[in-house]
């Protein structure tokens, strides 16, 4: 699904939760329900070719102009997530958890480590050892302590009243050539990789989604059920 359309869906779900929380906090103690009725979501999707820039990112890390992006059939969005610039495209699984962290823990650092742990568990299934490089921010790396360190999953989130949006981008069968036209995550001396590149064969995307779902349930101690995401109108999709 096109990036702007999914961004709009996330905004809708986040707004619903923020409205619910505001109503709960603004209700008198004697009339207030015992718990906040916020809803939690875990969206998994893929996008057409797109570069996205975080609110603290640097536009100069986009290394191509508009005409070259048209040739590459890639779009560009400046977003409200954390982090710098990254790429999304076919063969990549993007995960967007919409969680009310007040019902988990009010610690964004712990939340980011938990998202990393989901990816680490999936990679362990394929026999791939991973790690973190705290000095580079959030993300999951292979050979993190060596000159050959390469990122397989980028993370960037937003939180409003402890409700999260945005999330992670996990390179499964991703065309890594698109990373050559940006400075990924603003890191000039680090590489990127994919599950396909590390294993030497294309991986079943649905299998990886199932593993992600299982790992997410384990890390966050939840049970996931299927739901139908709200579909934005054409106008909404183009104004995100």
C-alpha positions as CSV (number, residue, x, y, z in Angstrom):
1,X,0.0,0.0,0.0
2,X,1.2,3.5,-0.8
3,X,3.1,5.2,2.0
4,X,0.8,8.2,2.5
5,X,-2.3,6.0,2.7
6,X,-0.9,3.8,5.5
7,X,0.4,7.0,7.2
8,X,-3.2,8.3,7.1
9,X,-4.5,5.0,8.6
10,X,-2.0,5.3,11.4
11,X,-3.1,8.8,12.2
12,X,-6.7,7.8,12.3
13,X,-6.0,5.0,14.8
14,X,-3.7,7.2,16.9
15,X,-6.4,10.0,17.0
16,X,-9.0,7.5,18.1
17,X,-6.9,6.4,21.0
18,X,-5.9,10.0,22.0
19,X,-9.5,11.0,22.0
20,X,-10.4,8.1,24.1
21,X,-7.7,8.9,26.6
22,X,-8.7,12.6,26.8
23,X,-12.3,11.6,27.5
24,X,-11.2,9.3,30.2
25,X,-8.9,11.8,31.9
26,X,-11.6,14.5,31.7
27,X,-14.3,12.4,33.3
28,X,-14.9,12.9,37.0
29,X,-13.3,10.2,39.2
30,X,-16.7,9.0,40.4
31,X,-17.9,8.4,36.9
32,X,-14.7,7.3,35.2
33,X,-14.5,3.7,34.0
34,X,-11.9,1.5,35.8
35,X,-9.6,1.4,32.7
36,X,-9.0,3.3,29.5
37,X,-10.6,1.7,26.5
38,X,-7.8,2.3,24.0
39,X,-7.2,-0.2,21.2
40,X,-3.9,-1.6,20.1
41,X,-2.9,-2.5,16.5
42,X,0.0,-4.1,14.7
43,X,0.0,-3.2,11.0
44,X,2.2,-5.2,8.6
45,X,2.6,-4.1,5.0
46,X,4.9,-3.3,2.2
47,X,5.2,0.0,0.2
48,X,6.0,0.9,-3.3
49,X,9.5,2.5,-3.6
50,X,9.7,5.5,-1.3
51,X,12.2,7.5,0.7
52,X,11.1,8.9,4.1
53,X,12.8,11.5,6.1
54,X,12.4,11.7,9.9
55,X,11.7,15.0,11.7
56,X,15.4,15.2,12.9
57,X,16.8,14.1,9.6
58,X,18.9,16.0,7.0
59,X,17.6,16.5,3.5
60,X,21.1,16.4,2.1
61,X,21.1,12.7,2.9
62,X,18.8,12.3,-0.1
63,X,21.4,12.1,-2.9
64,X,19.2,12.3,-5.9
65,X,17.0,15.1,-7.4
66,X,13.3,14.9,-8.4
67,X,14.0,13.9,-12.0
68,X,16.2,11.0,-11.0
69,X,13.6,9.9,-8.4
70,X,11.0,9.8,-11.2
71,X,13.4,7.6,-13.3
72,X,13.7,5.3,-10.3
73,X,9.9,5.3,-9.8
74,X,10.4,6.4,-6.1
75,X,8.5,9.0,-4.1
76,X,9.6,11.0,-1.1
77,X,7.9,12.0,2.2
78,X,9.0,14.2,5.1
79,X,7.5,12.5,8.1
80,X,6.8,13.1,11.8
81,X,8.7,10.0,13.1
82,X,12.1,10.1,14.7
83,X,15.3,9.2,12.9
84,X,16.9,10.2,9.6
85,X,16.3,9.0,6.0
86,X,15.4,5.5,5.0
87,X,14.0,3.5,2.1
88,X,10.8,1.4,1.9
89,X,10.0,-0.8,-1.1
90,X,8.8,-4.2,-2.3
91,X,10.3,-7.2,-0.5
92,X,10.5,-5.3,2.8
93,X,8.2,-5.8,5.7
94,X,7.2,-2.6,7.5
95,X,5.6,-2.9,10.9
96,X,3.5,-0.1,12.5
97,X,2.5,-0.8,16.1
98,X,-0.2,1.6,17.4
99,X,0.1,1.0,21.2
100,X,-1.0,2.9,24.2
101,X,2.2,2.5,26.2
102,X,0.5,3.6,29.4
103,X,-1.0,0.1,29.4
104,X,2.5,-1.4,28.9
105,X,5.2,0.9,30.3
106,X,6.0,4.6,29.9
107,X,9.5,4.1,28.7
108,X,10.2,4.9,25.0
109,X,13.7,3.5,25.3
110,X,12.4,0.2,26.5
111,X,9.8,0.2,23.7
112,X,12.5,0.6,21.0
113,X,14.5,-2.2,22.6
114,X,11.4,-4.4,22.5
115,X,10.8,-3.7,18.8
116,X,14.4,-4.6,18.2
117,X,13.9,-7.8,20.2
118,X,11.0,-8.8,17.9
119,X,13.3,-8.7,14.9
120,X,16.2,-10.4,16.7
121,X,13.9,-13.3,17.5
122,X,12.9,-13.7,13.9
123,X,16.5,-13.6,12.7
124,X,17.5,-16.2,15.3
125,X,14.9,-18.5,13.6
126,X,17.1,-18.4,10.5
127,X,20.3,-18.9,12.5
128,X,21.4,-15.3,12.1
129,X,23.1,-13.7,15.1
130,X,22.4,-10.0,15.5
131,X,23.1,-7.1,17.9
132,X,22.7,-3.4,18.5
133,X,25.0,-0.4,18.1
134,X,23.7,2.1,20.7
135,X,25.7,5.0,19.4
136,X,23.8,4.8,16.1
137,X,20.4,4.9,17.6
138,X,17.7,2.2,17.2
139,X,18.1,-0.6,14.8
140,X,19.1,-4.3,14.4
141,X,22.6,-5.0,13.0
142,X,24.7,-7.9,11.8
143,X,28.3,-8.1,13.0
144,X,27.8,-4.9,15.0
145,X,31.3,-4.8,16.5
146,X,33.2,-5.1,13.2
147,X,34.0,-2.9,10.3
148,X,31.5,-5.1,8.3
149,X,28.6,-3.9,10.5
150,X,25.4,-3.8,8.4
151,X,21.8,-2.9,9.3
152,X,19.0,-5.2,8.5
153,X,16.2,-3.4,10.2
154,X,15.7,0.4,10.8
155,X,13.4,1.8,13.4
156,X,11.7,5.2,13.8
157,X,8.6,6.0,15.9
158,X,6.4,8.8,17.1
159,X,4.6,9.0,20.5
160,X,1.7,11.3,21.4
161,X,0.3,11.0,24.9
162,X,2.1,7.7,25.0
163,X,0.3,6.4,21.9
164,X,2.8,5.2,19.3
165,X,2.9,5.2,15.5
166,X,5.4,4.4,12.8
167,X,7.8,1.5,13.6
168,X,10.3,-0.7,11.8
169,X,11.4,-1.6,8.3
170,X,12.8,-5.1,8.0
171,X,14.7,-5.9,4.8
172,X,13.7,-9.4,3.7
173,X,13.9,-9.6,-0.1
174,X,14.6,-5.9,-0.5
175,X,16.3,-4.4,-3.6
176,X,19.3,-2.9,-1.7
177,X,20.3,-0.8,-4.7
178,X,17.8,1.9,-3.6
179,X,19.9,2.5,-0.5
180,X,22.7,3.8,-2.8
181,X,20.8,7.0,-3.4
182,X,20.6,8.0,0.2
183,X,22.8,8.1,3.3
184,X,20.8,5.4,5.2
185,X,19.8,6.6,8.7
186,X,22.5,9.3,8.2
187,X,25.3,6.8,8.7
188,X,28.0,7.3,6.2
189,X,30.3,4.5,7.3
190,X,27.8,1.7,7.7
191,X,26.1,-0.7,5.3
192,X,22.7,-2.3,4.9
193,X,21.7,-5.9,4.2
194,X,18.7,-8.1,3.8
195,X,17.6,-11.5,4.9
196,X,17.8,-12.7,1.3
197,X,21.4,-11.5,0.9
198,X,22.5,-13.1,4.2
199,X,20.9,-16.5,3.4
200,X,21.6,-16.5,-0.3
201,X,18.0,-17.2,-1.4
202,X,14.6,-15.4,-1.5
203,X,12.6,-15.9,1.7
204,X,8.9,-16.6,1.9
205,X,7.4,-13.2,3.0
206,X,4.3,-14.8,4.5
207,X,6.5,-17.1,6.6
208,X,8.4,-14.0,7.9
209,X,5.1,-12.2,8.7
210,X,4.0,-15.2,10.7
211,X,7.3,-15.3,12.6
212,X,7.0,-11.5,13.3
213,X,3.5,-12.0,14.6
214,X,4.6,-14.7,16.9
215,X,7.6,-12.8,18.2
216,X,5.5,-9.6,18.7
217,X,3.1,-11.6,20.8
218,X,5.9,-13.0,22.9
219,X,7.8,-9.8,23.4
220,X,4.8,-7.6,24.3
221,X,2.8,-10.4,26.0
222,X,-0.3,-10.0,23.8
223,X,-2.5,-12.0,21.6
224,X,-3.1,-10.7,18.1
225,X,-6.4,-11.1,16.2
226,X,-7.2,-10.1,12.6
227,X,-9.0,-6.8,11.9
228,X,-9.9,-4.7,8.8
229,X,-8.0,-1.4,8.8
230,X,-10.0,1.7,7.9
231,X,-9.6,2.6,4.3
232,X,-8.7,6.3,3.6
233,X,-10.5,8.2,0.9
234,X,-8.4,9.3,-2.1
235,X,-8.3,12.9,-0.6
236,X,-7.2,11.7,2.8
237,X,-4.5,9.5,1.2
238,X,-3.0,12.4,-0.6
239,X,-3.0,14.9,2.3
240,X,-1.1,12.9,4.9
